[in-house]
């Protein structure tokens, strides 16, 4: 009897832990190529995020091929089908919509737009990125900066040109 209780307890704990871990995780990455300034810093300022009416991202890092490095953000929920929408993980004032429509919008295209009226979404977005980058630089680099034509490590070592700098 003791073995059954021990097994049941361990099994229940494992299932509970996996449910908690899954609910805290982000669902799906989306990527946007990053420009660099003359000193090689990744440009994360508001003038790089013109919402017109949205920002272009892609579900596949390979589709961001013209850049050395990319910014990755994550959706709260999966967006597997064209038309699916999700808020962004840690950027709750913005949502991502899977809207590929070749040739007008390339395969994997995702539009990021503000939720509701927002006077300066580009500034709000850049300020959110700045808060993330300064709040926990190691986590930001690990989760949000990826190499496209350079390695992940090369991109993560680059300085970040943030809003207000």
KEGU-721425 format. One line per 3 residues: number of its first residue (from 1); for each residue x, y, z of N, C-alpha, C, O. Coordinates in steps of 0.2 Angstrom, whole numbers, padded with zeros to 4 digits. Example, Ala and Ser with C-alpha at 12.3 -4.5 7.8 and 13.67 -1.06 7.14 Angstrom:
# KEGU-721425
1	0066:-0028:0039:0062:-0022:0039:0066:-0016:0039:0071:-0017:0042; 0064:-0011:0035:0068:-0005:0036:0064:0000:0039:0067:0006:0040
# end
This chain:
# KEGU-721425
1	0004:-0006:0000:0000:0000:0000:0004:0006:0000:0003:0011:-0003; 0010:0006:0004:0014:0012:0004:0017:0014:-0003:0018:0019:-0004; 0019:0009:-0007:0022:0010:-0013:0016:0013:-0018:0018:0018:-0021
4	0010:0011:-0018:0005:0015:-0022:0004:0022:-0020:0004:0026:-0024; 0004:0023:-0013:0003:0030:-0011:0009:0035:-0014:0008:0040:-0016; 0015:0032:-0013:0021:0035:-0015:0021:0037:-0022:0023:0042:-0025
7	0019:0031:-0026:0019:0032:-0033:0014:0037:-0035:0015:0042:-0040; 0008:0037:-0032:0002:0041:-0034:0004:0049:-0032:0003:0053:-0036; 0008:0050:-0026:0010:0056:-0024:0015:0059:-0029:0014:0065:-0031
10	0020:0055:-0031:0025:0057:-0036:0022:0059:-0043:0023:0064:-0046; 0017:0054:-0045:0014:0056:-0051:0010:0062:-0051:0010:0066:-0056; 0006:0063:-0046:0002:0069:-0045:0006:0075:-0045:0004:0080:-0049
13	0012:0075:-0042:0016:0081:-0041:0019:0082:-0048:0020:0088:-0050; 0021:0077:-0052:0024:0078:-0058:0019:0081:-0063:0021:0086:-0067; 0013:0079:-0063:0007:0081:-0067:0006:0089:-0066:0006:0093:-0070
16	0005:0090:-0059:0004:0097:-0057:0010:0102:-0059:0008:0107:-0061; 0016:0100:-0058:0022:0104:-0060:0022:0105:-0068:0023:0111:-0070; 0020:0100:-0072:0020:0101:-0079:0015:0106:-0081:0015:0109:-0086
19	0009:0105:-0078:0003:0110:-0080:0005:0117:-0078:0004:0121:-0082; 0008:0118:-0072:0010:0125:-0070:0016:0127:-0075:0015:0133:-0077; 0020:0123:-0076:0026:0125:-0081:0023:0127:-0088:0025:0132:-0091
22	0018:0123:-0090:0015:0124:-0097:0011:0131:-0097:0011:0134:-0102; 0008:0132:-0091:0004:0138:-0091:0008:0145:-0091:0005:0150:-0092; 0014:0144:-0088:0018:0150:-0087:0022:0151:-0093:0025:0157:-0094
25	0023:0147:-0098:0027:0147:-0104:0023:0151:-0109:0017:0152:-0109; 0027:0154:-0114:0024:0158:-0119:0023:0152:-0125:0026:0147:-0125; 0019:0154:-0129:0016:0149:-0134:0020:0149:-0140:0022:0143:-0142
28	0022:0154:-0144:0025:0154:-0150:0029:0160:-0151:0027:0166:-0150; 0035:0159:-0154:0040:0165:-0156:0038:0168:-0162:0036:0164:-0167; 0039:0174:-0163:0038:0178:-0169:0044:0182:-0169:0047:0185:-0164
31	0047:0184:-0176:0053:0187:-0176:0053:0193:-0181:0049:0194:-0185; 0057:0198:-0179:0058:0204:-0183:0065:0206:-0184:0069:0206:-0179; 0068:0207:-0190:0075:0209:-0191:0076:0215:-0188:0072:0220:-0187
34	0083:0216:-0185:0085:0222:-0182:0091:0225:-0186:0095:0222:-0189; 0090:0232:-0187:0095:0236:-0190:0101:0237:-0185:0099:0237:-0179; 0107:0239:-0187:0112:0241:-0182:0114:0248:-0184:0114:0250:-0190
37	0117:0251:-0179:0119:0258:-0180:0127:0257:-0182:0129:0252:-0183; 0130:0263:-0184:0137:0263:-0186:0142:0260:-0182:0147:0257:-0184; 0140:0259:-0175:0145:0256:-0170:0143:0248:-0169:0146:0245:-0165
40	0138:0246:-0173:0136:0239:-0172:0131:0238:-0167:0129:0232:-0165; 0128:0243:-0164:0123:0242:-0159:0116:0240:-0162:0114:0243:-0167; 0112:0236:-0159:0106:0234:-0162:0101:0239:-0160:0100:0242:-0154
43	0098:0242:-0165:0093:0248:-0164:0086:0246:-0162:0082:0243:-0166; 0085:0247:-0156:0078:0245:-0153:0074:0252:-0151:0070:0251:-0146; 0076:0257:-0154:0072:0263:-0153:0065:0264:-0156:0064:0260:-0161
46	0061:0269:-0155:0055:0269:-0157:0055:0271:-0165:0050:0269:-0168; 0060:0274:-0167:0060:0275:-0175:0061:0269:-0179:0060:0269:-0185; 0062:0264:-0176:0063:0257:-0179:0056:0253:-0179:0056:0248:-0182
49	0051:0256:-0175:0045:0252:-0175:0039:0256:-0177:0035:0258:-0173; 0039:0258:-0183:0033:0262:-0186:0027:0258:-0187:0027:0253:-0191; 0022:0259:-0183:0016:0255:-0184:0012:0259:-0189:0010:0265:-0189
52	0011:0255:-0195:0007:0258:-0200:0003:0253:-0204:0004:0251:-0209; -0003:0251:-0201:-0005:0251:-0194:-0002:0247:-0189:-0003:0247:-0183; 0002:0242:-0192:0006:0237:-0188:0013:0236:-0189:0015:0239:-0194
55	0016:0232:-0186:0023:0230:-0187:0023:0223:-0190:0019:0219:-0188; 0028:0222:-0195:0029:0215:-0198:0034:0211:-0194:0039:0213:-0192; 0031:0205:-0192:0035:0200:-0189:0034:0194:-0194:0030:0194:-0198
58	0038:0188:-0192:0037:0182:-0196:0038:0176:-0191:0041:0177:-0186; 0034:0171:-0192:0034:0165:-0188:0041:0161:-0189:0042:0157:-0184; 0044:0162:-0194:0050:0158:-0195:0056:0163:-0195:0057:0168:-0199
61	0061:0161:-0191:0067:0165:-0191:0071:0165:-0198:0074:0170:-0200; 0070:0160:-0202:0073:0160:-0208:0070:0165:-0213:0074:0167:-0218; 0064:0167:-0212:0061:0172:-0216:0063:0179:-0215:0061:0184:-0218
64	0068:0180:-0210:0070:0187:-0208:0078:0187:-0211:0082:0191:-0208; 0079:0184:-0217:0086:0183:-0219:0090:0189:-0221:0096:0188:-0222; 0087:0195:-0222:0091:0200:-0224:0095:0204:-0218:0099:0209:-0219
67	0094:0201:-0212:0097:0205:-0206:0102:0200:-0203:0102:0194:-0204; 0107:0203:-0199:0111:0199:-0195:0108:0196:-0189:0110:0191:-0187; 0104:0200:-0186:0101:0198:-0179:0093:0200:-0180:0091:0204:-0184
70	0089:0196:-0175:0082:0197:-0175:0080:0198:-0168:0083:0195:-0163; 0074:0201:-0167:0071:0202:-0161:0065:0197:-0161:0062:0196:-0165; 0065:0193:-0155:0060:0188:-0155:0055:0190:-0149:0057:0192:-0144
73	0049:0190:-0151:0043:0191:-0146:0039:0184:-0146:0040:0180:-0150; 0035:0184:-0141:0031:0177:-0140:0024:0179:-0139:0022:0184:-0136; 0020:0175:-0142:0013:0175:-0141:0010:0172:-0135:0014:0167:-0132
76	0005:0174:-0132:0002:0171:-0126:-0001:0164:-0128:-0001:0159:-0124; -0004:0164:-0134:-0007:0158:-0136:-0005:0156:-0143:-0003:0161:-0147; -0005:0150:-0145:-0003:0148:-0152:-0007:0152:-0157:-0013:0154:-0156
79	-0004:0153:-0163:-0008:0156:-0169:-0006:0152:-0175:-0003:0154:-0180; -0009:0146:-0175:-0007:0141:-0181:-0011:0143:-0187:-0008:0141:-0192; -0016:0146:-0187:-0020:0147:-0193:-0021:0154:-0195:-0021:0159:-0191
82	-0021:0156:-0202:-0022:0163:-0204:-0028:0165:-0201:-0033:0162:-0201; -0027:0171:-0198:-0033:0175:-0194:-0033:0174:-0187:-0036:0178:-0183; -0029:0169:-0184:-0028:0168:-0177:-0024:0174:-0174:-0020:0177:-0177
85	-0027:0176:-0168:-0024:0182:-0165:-0022:0180:-0157:-0026:0176:-0154; -0017:0183:-0155:-0015:0182:-0148:-0012:0188:-0145:-0008:0192:-0149; -0012:0190:-0139:-0008:0195:-0136:-0001:0193:-0135:0000:0187:-0136
88	0003:0198:-0135:0010:0196:-0134:0012:0195:-0127:0010:0199:-0122; 0016:0190:-0126:0019:0188:-0119:0023:0194:-0117:0028:0196:-0120; 0022:0197:-0111:0025:0202:-0108:0024:0209:-0111:0027:0214:-0109
91	0020:0209:-0116:0019:0215:-0120:0011:0216:-0121:0009:0216:-0127; 0007:0216:-0115:0000:0215:-0115:-0004:0220:-0119:-0010:0219:-0120; -0001:0226:-0121:-0005:0231:-0124:-0004:0230:-0132:-0007:0234:-0136
94	-0001:0224:-0134:0000:0223:-0141:-0003:0216:-0143:-0002:0211:-0138; -0005:0215:-0149:-0007:0208:-0151:-0004:0206:-0158:-0003:0211:-0162; -0003:0200:-0159:-0001:0197:-0165:-0006:0193:-0169:-0010:0190:-0166
97	-0007:0195:-0175:-0011:0191:-0180:-0008:0188:-0185:-0004:0191:-0189; -0009:0181:-0186:-0006:0178:-0192:-0010:0179:-0198:-0016:0178:-0198; -0006:0183:-0203:-0010:0186:-0208:-0007:0185:-0215:-0008:0189:-0220
100	-0003:0179:-0216:0001:0178:-0222:-0004:0178:-0228:-0010:0175:-0227; -0002:0181:-0233:-0007:0181:-0239:-0002:0182:-0245:-0002:0187:-0248; 0002:0177:-0247:0006:0178:-0253:0003:0179:-0259:-0003:0177:-0260
103	0006:0183:-0263:0012:0187:-0263:0012:0193:-0259:0017:0196:-0257; 0006:0196:-0257:0006:0202:-0254:0009:0202:-0247:0013:0207:-0246; 0008:0197:-0243:0011:0196:-0237:0014:0189:-0237:0011:0184:-0238
106	0021:0189:-0235:0024:0183:-0236:0022:0177:-0232:0019:0178:-0227; 0024:0171:-0233:0023:0165:-0229:0025:0167:-0222:0031:0169:-0221; 0021:0165:-0217:0023:0166:-0210:0022:0173:-0207:0024:0174:-0202
109	0020:0178:-0211:0019:0185:-0209:0014:0185:-0203:0009:0182:-0203; 0016:0189:-0199:0012:0191:-0193:0012:0198:-0192:0018:0201:-0192; 0007:0201:-0191:0006:0208:-0190:0005:0210:-0182:0001:0206:-0179
112	0009:0214:-0179:0008:0216:-0172:0005:0223:-0172:0008:0228:-0175; 0000:0223:-0168:-0004:0230:-0168:-0006:0231:-0161:-0006:0227:-0156; -0007:0238:-0159:-0009:0239:-0152:-0016:0237:-0151:-0020:0237:-0156
115	-0018:0235:-0145:-0024:0234:-0143:-0028:0240:-0141:-0026:0243:-0136; -0033:0242:-0145:-0036:0248:-0144:-0032:0255:-0146:-0027:0254:-0149; -0035:0260:-0145:-0032:0267:-0147:-0026:0268:-0143:-0026:0267:-0136
118	-0021:0270:-0146:-0014:0272:-0143:-0011:0277:-0146:-0010:0277:-0152; -0010:0283:-0143:-0007:0289:-0147:0000:0288:-0150:0001:0290:-0156; 0004:0284:-0147:0011:0283:-0150:0013:0276:-0149:0017:0275:-0144
121	0010:0271:-0152:0012:0264:-0151:0019:0263:-0152:0022:0258:-0149; 0023:0266:-0157:0030:0265:-0158:0034:0267:-0152:0039:0263:-0150; 0032:0272:-0148:0036:0274:-0142:0034:0269:-0136:0038:0267:-0133
124	0028:0267:-0136:0025:0263:-0131:0029:0256:-0132:0031:0253:-0127; 0029:0254:-0138:0033:0247:-0139:0040:0248:-0138:0043:0243:-0134; 0043:0253:-0140:0051:0254:-0138:0052:0254:-0131:0057:0252:-0128
127	0047:0258:-0127:0048:0258:-0120:0047:0251:-0117:0051:0250:-0112; 0043:0247:-0119:0042:0241:-0117:0048:0236:-0118:0050:0233:-0113; 0051:0237:-0124:0057:0233:-0125:0063:0236:-0120:0067:0232:-0118
130	0063:0242:-0120:0068:0245:-0115:0068:0242:-0108:0073:0240:-0105; 0061:0242:-0106:0060:0240:-0099:0062:0232:-0098:0065:0230:-0093; 0061:0228:-0103:0063:0221:-0103:0070:0221:-0103:0073:0217:-0100
133	0074:0224:-0108:0081:0224:-0109:0085:0226:-0103:0090:0223:-0101; 0082:0231:-0099:0086:0234:-0093:0084:0230:-0087:0088:0230:-0082; 0078:0228:-0087:0075:0224:-0081:0079:0218:-0080:0080:0216:-0074
136	0081:0214:-0085:0084:0208:-0084:0088:0206:-0091:0086:0203:-0095; 0094:0210:-0092:0098:0209:-0098:0099:0202:-0100:0099:0201:-0106; 0101:0198:-0095:0103:0191:-0097:0097:0187:-0100:0098:0184:-0105
139	0091:0188:-0097:0085:0185:-0099:0083:0188:-0106:0081:0184:-0111; 0083:0194:-0107:0082:0198:-0113:0086:0195:-0119:0083:0193:-0124; 0092:0195:-0118:0097:0192:-0123:0095:0185:-0125:0095:0183:-0131
142	0094:0181:-0120:0093:0174:-0121:0087:0172:-0124:0086:0168:-0129; 0081:0176:-0122:0075:0175:-0125:0073:0179:-0131:0068:0177:-0135; 0076:0185:-0132:0073:0189:-0137:0078:0191:-0142:0076:0195:-0147
145	0084:0189:-0142:0089:0191:-0147:0092:0185:-0150:0094:0180:-0147; 0091:0184:-0157:0093:0178:-0161:0097:0180:-0167:0096:0186:-0170; 0102:0176:-0169:0106:0177:-0175:0102:0175:-0181:0099:0170:-0181
148	0103:0179:-0186:0100:0177:-0193:0106:0175:-0197:0107:0169:-0199; 0110:0180:-0199:0116:0179:-0203:0122:0179:-0199:0128:0179:-0201; 0122:0180:-0192:0127:0179:-0187:0124:0174:-0182:0119:0172:-0182
151	0129:0172:-0178:0127:0167:-0172:0123:0171:-0167:0123:0177:-0166; 0119:0167:-0163:0115:0170:-0158:0120:0173:-0153:0118:0179:-0151; 0125:0170:-0152:0130:0173:-0147:0133:0180:-0149:0133:0185:-0146
154	0135:0180:-0156:0137:0187:-0159:0132:0192:-0158:0133:0198:-0156; 0126:0190:-0159:0120:0195:-0159:0119:0197:-0151:0118:0203:-0150; 0119:0193:-0147:0118:0194:-0140:0123:0198:-0137:0122:0202:-0132
157	0129:0198:-0139:0135:0202:-0137:0135:0209:-0139:0138:0213:-0136; 0131:0211:-0144:0131:0217:-0147:0127:0222:-0142:0123:0220:-0138; 0129:0228:-0141:0126:0233:-0137:0119:0234:-0140:0118:0233:-0146
160	0114:0236:-0136:0107:0238:-0138:0106:0245:-0137:0108:0249:-0132; 0104:0248:-0143:0102:0255:-0143:0095:0256:-0142:0091:0255:-0146; 0094:0258:-0135:0087:0258:-0133:0084:0265:-0133:0087:0270:-0134
163	0077:0265:-0132:0074:0272:-0132:0077:0277:-0127:0078:0275:-0122; 0078:0283:-0129:0080:0288:-0125:0088:0288:-0124:0090:0292:-0121; 0091:0284:-0128:0099:0284:-0128:0101:0288:-0134:0107:0288:-0134
# end
